[in-house]
Amino acid sequence: MSSIKERLAEQEKKNLSPYATLSACTKGRERPCTECDMRTEFQRDRDRIIHSQSFRRLMNKTQVFLAPAGDHYRTRLTHTLEVTQIARTVARALSLNEDLTEAIALGHDLGHTPFGHAGEVVMQECFSPDFSHNAQGVRVVEKLENNGRGLNLTAEVRDGIAHHSGKGLPSTLEGMIVRLADRIAYINHDIDDALRAGILQLDEIPKDLRDILGNTHGERIDTMVGSMVKASAGRPEIAMEHDVLEATGQLRAFLFERVYRDSAAKGEEDKAKALLARLFEYFEKHPDKLPHDFRKTAEAESVGRAVCDYLSGMTDRYAIELYHNLFVPEVWRVK
């Protein structure tokens, strides 16, 4: 009697596109581990990511709005879930591997710093200009999670995390789906959040872009996802129709101008950067104050590397509390 995993592998081979990445053909893990009879290798990766501490911390990391007072603004976790939903929809429509797509999408932002891209800038200034949340995400799953043992994910998932944005492209079509789904998700939910915050009005979005992409959150996502599926169906690449791709790029540029730079949403970024820079300086001078695991990194690699790992893993809230504890004096009261 075949195992459930074997049956799932046969279903993949029978039902998926010839361009799909089959779980039975994975390049494998860095370290061997006991096989699971219930799940494919990519399903195991998905589960390892969901149960990781770094995944849970995404709920308290900034997407665009730093520590927003409202309950409906996106966080890094809700962004991740929206990317996953979009990516799975496309993978299913193209008969590509949903499990691999889901694992990459769920893990793509595990290396993000507190305070969003503002924190990334601080790590580039204080640690290394080569710092990126992509590479840090790979470091999280290879080394930092699970008390220094990492999550031991498959090569395909680690590749997708490493190349979900920036230079270099993923080696799988599933990774390419996540790369585009990430952009679709943040463009549209950041518009939604900016409208909610009163930073943007719908009629300020150029009409020619609305005519192509749609006027509502749902219409725009439907247009972009549908365009991906049409342009990619039956082909060994992930693409988007030219007019939709051009309009999506112009809409992204519009958001950079109106929301991502110098808007009310960014009013606290300088404070956040100063906070993280001060914490970096403190721990670089006092590595003995780092938690035990990071002190080991300081000894094995460098103090800067250890401080970067420690600060990058923090939530916004924890970084603020730590700064307060270290640098803000308590009011003295007579007891």
KOLROFI-251605 format. One record per residue (C-alpha): y, z, x. Coordinates in steps of 0.25 Angstrom, whole numbers, always signed. Example, Ala and Ser with C-alpha at 12.3 -4.5 7.8 and 13.67 -1.06 7.14 Angstrom:
<fipas>
FIPA -18 +31 +49 $
FIPA -4 +29 +55 $
</fipas>
This chain:
<fipas>
FIPA +0 +0 +0 $
FIPA +13 -4 +6 $
FIPA +25 +6 +8 $
FIPA +37 +5 -1 $
FIPA +45 +1 +12 $
FIPA +35 -11 +14 $
FIPA +37 -15 +0 $
FIPA +52 -15 +1 $
FIPA +51 -23 +14 $
FIPA +43 -33 +7 $
FIPA +53 -34 -4 $
FIPA +64 -36 +6 $
FIPA +56 -48 +12 $
FIPA +53 -54 -1 $
FIPA +66 -52 -8 $
FIPA +77 -52 +2 $
FIPA +85 -64 +8 $
FIPA +80 -70 +21 $
FIPA +93 -66 +27 $
FIPA +91 -51 +23 $
FIPA +87 -40 +33 $
FIPA +73 -35 +30 $
FIPA +71 -20 +32 $
FIPA +57 -24 +38 $
FIPA +64 -32 +49 $
FIPA +74 -21 +53 $
FIPA +77 -20 +68 $
FIPA +74 -6 +67 $
FIPA +80 +8 +71 $
FIPA +84 +14 +84 $
FIPA +73 +24 +83 $
FIPA +59 +22 +76 $
FIPA +57 +31 +63 $
FIPA +46 +33 +53 $
FIPA +46 +22 +43 $
FIPA +48 +25 +28 $
FIPA +38 +20 +18 $
FIPA +49 +20 +7 $
FIPA +61 +13 +13 $
FIPA +65 +1 +21 $
FIPA +72 +3 +34 $
FIPA +85 +0 +28 $
FIPA +83 +9 +16 $
FIPA +80 +20 +26 $
FIPA +93 +17 +33 $
FIPA +101 +18 +20 $
FIPA +95 +31 +17 $
FIPA +98 +37 +31 $
FIPA +112 +33 +30 $
FIPA +114 +39 +16 $
FIPA +108 +52 +20 $
FIPA +117 +53 +33 $
FIPA +128 +62 +35 $
FIPA +138 +51 +39 $
FIPA +135 +44 +26 $
FIPA +139 +57 +18 $
FIPA +152 +59 +26 $
FIPA +157 +45 +21 $
FIPA +161 +52 +8 $
FIPA +172 +59 +15 $
FIPA +177 +48 +24 $
FIPA +189 +39 +21 $
FIPA +188 +25 +16 $
FIPA +203 +22 +15 $
FIPA +210 +34 +9 $
FIPA +209 +46 +17 $
FIPA +204 +58 +10 $
FIPA +209 +53 -4 $
FIPA +212 +63 -15 $
FIPA +205 +54 -26 $
FIPA +191 +54 -29 $
FIPA +190 +39 -30 $
FIPA +194 +34 -17 $
FIPA +183 +28 -8 $
FIPA +178 +36 +4 $
FIPA +169 +30 +15 $
FIPA +157 +33 +7 $
FIPA +161 +26 -6 $
FIPA +165 +14 +3 $
FIPA +151 +14 +9 $
FIPA +145 +15 -5 $
FIPA +153 +3 -10 $
FIPA +150 -5 +2 $
FIPA +135 -2 +0 $
FIPA +136 -7 -14 $
FIPA +143 -20 -11 $
FIPA +133 -23 +1 $
FIPA +121 -20 -8 $
FIPA +126 -29 -19 $
FIPA +128 -41 -9 $
FIPA +114 -38 -2 $
FIPA +107 -38 -15 $
FIPA +113 -51 -19 $
FIPA +110 -58 -6 $
FIPA +96 -52 -6 $
FIPA +99 -45 +8 $
FIPA +94 -31 +11 $
FIPA +101 -21 +2 $
FIPA +95 -9 +10 $
FIPA +100 -14 +23 $
FIPA +114 -17 +17 $
FIPA +115 -4 +10 $
FIPA +111 +4 +23 $
FIPA +122 -3 +31 $
FIPA +132 -1 +20 $
FIPA +129 +14 +18 $
FIPA +130 +16 +33 $
FIPA +142 +6 +37 $
FIPA +153 +17 +37 $
FIPA +145 +29 +43 $
FIPA +154 +28 +56 $
FIPA +167 +29 +49 $
FIPA +177 +39 +53 $
FIPA +184 +49 +45 $
FIPA +197 +43 +39 $
FIPA +192 +29 +38 $
FIPA +197 +19 +48 $
FIPA +208 +29 +53 $
FIPA +197 +37 +59 $
FIPA +191 +25 +66 $
FIPA +204 +22 +72 $
FIPA +205 +36 +78 $
FIPA +191 +35 +84 $
FIPA +195 +22 +90 $
FIPA +208 +28 +96 $
FIPA +201 +41 +100 $
FIPA +187 +37 +104 $
FIPA +185 +22 +106 $
FIPA +192 +9 +102 $
FIPA +178 +4 +99 $
FIPA +175 +15 +88 $
FIPA +172 +9 +75 $
FIPA +165 +15 +63 $
FIPA +155 +4 +63 $
FIPA +150 +9 +77 $
FIPA +151 +23 +73 $
FIPA +143 +21 +61 $
FIPA +132 +15 +70 $
FIPA +133 +28 +79 $
FIPA +132 +37 +67 $
FIPA +119 +31 +62 $
FIPA +113 +29 +76 $
FIPA +118 +43 +82 $
FIPA +126 +52 +74 $
FIPA +119 +54 +62 $
FIPA +106 +63 +60 $
FIPA +110 +73 +71 $
FIPA +112 +62 +82 $
FIPA +99 +54 +78 $
FIPA +106 +44 +69 $
FIPA +100 +37 +57 $
FIPA +92 +28 +65 $
FIPA +95 +16 +56 $
FIPA +90 +2 +57 $
FIPA +97 -8 +66 $
FIPA +102 -16 +54 $
FIPA +109 -5 +48 $
FIPA +116 +0 +60 $
FIPA +120 -15 +63 $
FIPA +126 -16 +49 $
FIPA +134 -3 +51 $
FIPA +139 -7 +65 $
FIPA +144 -21 +60 $
FIPA +149 -18 +45 $
FIPA +163 -21 +50 $
FIPA +171 -25 +63 $
FIPA +166 -34 +73 $
FIPA +151 -39 +73 $
FIPA +143 -42 +61 $
FIPA +130 -36 +56 $
FIPA +117 -42 +60 $
FIPA +112 -42 +45 $
FIPA +117 -48 +32 $
FIPA +116 -35 +26 $
FIPA +126 -29 +36 $
FIPA +135 -41 +33 $
FIPA +135 -37 +19 $
FIPA +139 -23 +22 $
FIPA +150 -28 +31 $
FIPA +156 -36 +19 $
FIPA +153 -26 +9 $
FIPA +161 -16 +17 $
FIPA +173 -24 +16 $
FIPA +172 -28 +2 $
FIPA +170 -13 -2 $
FIPA +182 -7 +6 $
FIPA +192 -19 +2 $
FIPA +189 -16 -13 $
FIPA +188 -1 -13 $
FIPA +200 +1 -5 $
FIPA +208 -8 -15 $
FIPA +202 +1 -26 $
FIPA +206 +14 -18 $
FIPA +220 +8 -15 $
FIPA +223 +4 -29 $
FIPA +218 +18 -34 $
FIPA +228 +25 -24 $
FIPA +240 +16 -28 $
FIPA +241 +10 -14 $
FIPA +238 -4 -20 $
FIPA +240 -11 -33 $
FIPA +230 -22 -38 $
FIPA +241 -32 -39 $
FIPA +245 -30 -24 $
FIPA +232 -36 -20 $
FIPA +235 -51 -18 $
FIPA +232 -59 -31 $
FIPA +224 -70 -23 $
FIPA +215 -60 -18 $
FIPA +213 -54 -32 $
FIPA +210 -68 -38 $
FIPA +199 -70 -28 $
FIPA +193 -56 -27 $
FIPA +196 -50 -40 $
FIPA +206 -39 -46 $
FIPA +196 -27 -47 $
FIPA +188 -19 -37 $
FIPA +175 -25 -44 $
FIPA +180 -39 -44 $
FIPA +183 -39 -30 $
FIPA +170 -34 -25 $
FIPA +162 -43 -35 $
FIPA +170 -55 -29 $
FIPA +167 -51 -14 $
FIPA +153 -47 -16 $
FIPA +150 -60 -24 $
FIPA +156 -68 -14 $
FIPA +148 -62 -3 $
FIPA +135 -65 -11 $
FIPA +139 -79 -14 $
FIPA +143 -82 +1 $
FIPA +131 -75 +7 $
FIPA +119 -79 -3 $
FIPA +108 -86 +4 $
FIPA +115 -86 +18 $
FIPA +112 -78 +31 $
FIPA +126 -72 +30 $
FIPA +135 -63 +22 $
FIPA +148 -70 +18 $
FIPA +159 -71 +7 $
FIPA +165 -83 +1 $
FIPA +177 -87 +8 $
FIPA +188 -85 -2 $
FIPA +183 -71 -6 $
FIPA +181 -68 +9 $
FIPA +196 -72 +12 $
FIPA +201 -64 +0 $
FIPA +193 -52 +4 $
FIPA +199 -53 +18 $
FIPA +213 -54 +12 $
FIPA +211 -42 +3 $
FIPA +206 -34 +15 $
FIPA +219 -38 +23 $
FIPA +227 -34 +11 $
FIPA +221 -20 +10 $
FIPA +223 -18 +25 $
FIPA +238 -21 +22 $
FIPA +240 -13 +10 $
FIPA +229 -1 +11 $
FIPA +223 +0 +24 $
FIPA +236 +0 +32 $
FIPA +248 +9 +29 $
FIPA +245 +12 +15 $
FIPA +245 +26 +8 $
FIPA +230 +26 +10 $
FIPA +232 +27 +25 $
FIPA +243 +37 +24 $
FIPA +235 +48 +31 $
FIPA +228 +40 +41 $
FIPA +237 +44 +53 $
FIPA +234 +58 +50 $
FIPA +219 +56 +49 $
FIPA +220 +48 +63 $
FIPA +227 +60 +69 $
FIPA +217 +70 +64 $
FIPA +205 +62 +69 $
FIPA +212 +60 +83 $
FIPA +215 +74 +84 $
FIPA +201 +78 +81 $
FIPA +196 +68 +91 $
FIPA +205 +74 +102 $
FIPA +201 +88 +99 $
FIPA +186 +85 +100 $
FIPA +187 +76 +112 $
FIPA +194 +88 +119 $
FIPA +184 +98 +113 $
FIPA +170 +92 +112 $
FIPA +164 +106 +111 $
FIPA +170 +107 +97 $
FIPA +161 +95 +93 $
FIPA +149 +97 +84 $
FIPA +136 +98 +92 $
FIPA +131 +84 +90 $
FIPA +144 +78 +95 $
FIPA +145 +87 +107 $
FIPA +132 +80 +111 $
FIPA +138 +67 +109 $
FIPA +150 +71 +118 $
FIPA +140 +74 +129 $
FIPA +131 +62 +127 $
FIPA +142 +52 +125 $
FIPA +157 +56 +125 $
FIPA +166 +66 +119 $
FIPA +174 +55 +112 $
FIPA +161 +49 +106 $
FIPA +157 +63 +101 $
FIPA +171 +65 +95 $
FIPA +171 +51 +89 $
FIPA +157 +53 +82 $
FIPA +162 +67 +77 $
FIPA +175 +63 +71 $
FIPA +170 +49 +65 $
FIPA +159 +56 +57 $
FIPA +169 +66 +50 $
FIPA +174 +64 +36 $
FIPA +188 +64 +33 $
FIPA +188 +78 +27 $
FIPA +180 +84 +39 $
FIPA +190 +78 +49 $
FIPA +202 +84 +42 $
FIPA +195 +98 +41 $
FIPA +191 +98 +55 $
FIPA +205 +94 +59 $
FIPA +211 +105 +51 $
FIPA +201 +115 +57 $
FIPA +204 +111 +71 $
FIPA +219 +109 +70 $
FIPA +226 +115 +58 $
FIPA +229 +130 +59 $
FIPA +225 +139 +48 $
FIPA +235 +147 +41 $
FIPA +235 +161 +45 $
FIPA +234 +171 +34 $
FIPA +234 +186 +34 $
FIPA +220 +191 +29 $
</fipas>
